[in-house]
Amino acid sequence: MFEVGGQTAIVTGAANGIGEVISRRLANAGARVAIADIDDQAAAEAAERIGKHAFPLHLDITDANSVRQAIETLLVRTQSLEIVVNNAGLAGKAAPVWEQTDDDWNRALAINVTGPFFMCRAVMPHMRSRRYGRVVNIASHCCPAKISGSDSNSLTISTITHGRSKNDLDWKGAGLTSFRLPTGETMMGELWTHRLLATDPTSARKRISEVCCPPRWRF
């Protein structure tokens, strides 16, 4: 188990599923964890389940003002922010590109690409001033694999994947590091996660925890 005692983390899309399990692991490792989600009630319930130093935080990652206000609120409360996990994501419409509507594409782009951009932009000034920060971008098994009917997911997640390399160059020498973690066998789909949690929540959360937040993570 890694230790991040005294550090503050924010996990987006943390009210359930993979985000909640990552938040639990970070809390168990000693971090104060902001359960950031657009669903305030679900975020509050997740924070109560996790206990320790977890607390809910309203956040709409598709809204730049919401992201800015959330980070400002967090820093007023904790005075620091060391770990960001861009977990909120959308699988998107399972259909070939010619069947994707403008709304399908724009929604996937807003959540999977613009959201993490807003988050990174909002936290970088603070992290750079402290010369320390860790940003984890949750990716997908759809990238780089070629999976039929997952165009919006594959294309938008590819942007995050390649964006991580650019971030590494921008942050070099500033004490900051970014990671990309494919969900792989966890099958990020909400239906799969909820089915497993409903039938066997203890073993489901343990398995997701092993894959999504392994001991080899170094913060």
N, C-alpha and C positions, 0 to 999 in steps of 0.2 A: 504494500500500500504506500502510495506517495503521501507526502505531508505538505500541506499548504496553510498551516496555521498562521493566523494574523492577516491573511490575504482576503481580498474581496473578489468575487466572481459574479458575472451576470450570464445567465443562460437564456437564450430566446426560445420561444415555443416550449416553455418548460412546464406547462400545466399538466402534461401527461406524457405517456410513452417514453421515447428515448430521452427527451429533454428532462423529464422528471428524474429518470434514473441517473443521468449524468449529474444533475443537481445534488442528488442524494450522495453520490460518491464524493463530490467535492466537499459537501458539508461534513461527511464522515472523516474527511482528510483535514478538517479544521477550518475551512473557509467560511466566511460569511457569503451567503448565496442569494442573489436576487432572482426570484422566480418570475421572469419577465414574459408576459403573455397579454394578448388582446382581450382574453376572457378573464375578467377580474375575479369572478367567483371561483373559477377553476384554479386560478393561480393561488388564491388564498387557501383553498382546500389542499393543494399540493404542498404548499409551505407548511401547513399544519401537519400533514402526514410525515414530512421530512423532519420537522422539529429543528432542534439544534439552533443554528443561526440563520435559517432560511426565512425569507420574507417575500411577499408578493410585490410586484412592480408592474404598473400598467405600461404596455408598450405595443404600438402598432408599427412594425418595422417598415411598412410601406409609406409611412408618413414621416418626413424629415423632422418636422417640428415635434412630433411625439417622441422620436428617438432622442433628439436634443434635450427635451424636457426630462425624459426618463434618466438620462445620464447625469444631468444636473442634480436631479432629486437624489439619485444614488450617491453622488459625491458629497452632497450636503450631509447625508446620513452616515456614510462610512469614512469619508475623508480620503479614500483611496480606491483604486480599481486596478487589479493586476491581471485578471483573467476574463476573457470574453469568449463565450462559446456561441457561435452563430449556428444554432440548431434549427430554428424555424425554417420549414421548407414545404414545398408543394410538389407532389408527384405529377400533377397536371393531368390533362385529358389523355387517356390511353388511345391514341389514334394517330395515323400517319399525318405528315405535315399538311397535305392538301385538305384534310378534314378539320384542321385546327382553325378556330375563329380568331379574330383580332382580340376578343376578350380573353380567350384561352391563353393566348401568347402573352398578352399584357399582364395578366394576373400572375403567371409563372415567372415572368421577368421581374415584376415588382417584388415578389416574395423571395425568390431564389437568388437574385442578383442585386437589385437596387437596395433591398433590405440590408444585406451584409455590408454593402458600400456605405450606407448611412451610418451603420454601427461603427465601422472602422474609422470613418471620418470624425465621428463624434468623440471617440475615445483616444485617438492618437495624440492630441495636444497634451492631455494629462499624462499618458504613458511616456511620451517623449520627454516631458519635463522631469519625470522621475527616473528616466533611463531604464525602465523595466516594464515589460508587458508580454502577455502570451495570448494570442488569438487563435482559436480553433474553429475552422470552417468545416461543418459537417457536409460531406459530399454524398454521392450515391453510387450504387453498384451499376447504374445505367451509364456511368462515365468512368473509364473509356469504353466499356463494353457496348456492342451494338445490339440493342434490344428493340425488337419490333414494337411500334406503337408507343414509343416514349420520347418523341421528338422534343417536346417542350422541356421535359425534364433533362434529357441528355444535353441539349444545347445550352440551357441556362446554367446547369451545374458545370459544364465545361468552362464557362466563363469564370466561375469561382476557382476552378482548378488551376487555370492559367494565371488568374489574378494573384494567386498566392505567390507565384514566382516573382511577379512584379513587386509585390509587397516586400518580399525578402530583400530586393535590391534597394527599395526606398527606405527600409528600416535598418539597413546594415550600419552597424556602429552606434545605433541608438539604444542598444540593450533590449530590442524587441524581437520576438520570434513568432512566426505564424505556422500553423499546422493544417494539413488537410486530412480528414478522417472519413474514408468511405464507409457507409453503413453496411455494405456487403450483405452477409448472410442474415443480418437483423431484419432485412426486408422492411424498409422504412414505412411502408404503407400503413396508414392508420387502421385499416380494417384488420390486418394481420396482428398488429400490436394489441388492439383492443380484444380480439378473440382470445389471444394467449393470456392476457391479463385477467380476462373474465373467467377462464377455465382453471388457471393455476397461477394466481398472481405472484406467489412467492418465488417459484422456480422461474417464471417468466422474467421478473425483474432481475433476478440473479443472472440469467443468461444474457439479457440485454446489457446488463452492467459489465459483464466480462468482455463483451465484444466492443461496446461503445466507449468504455472508460477503463482500459486495461492498466494493470500495474506499471507497465513500461512507460506510461506518460511521465514526462519530467517537466515540472513547472518551475 
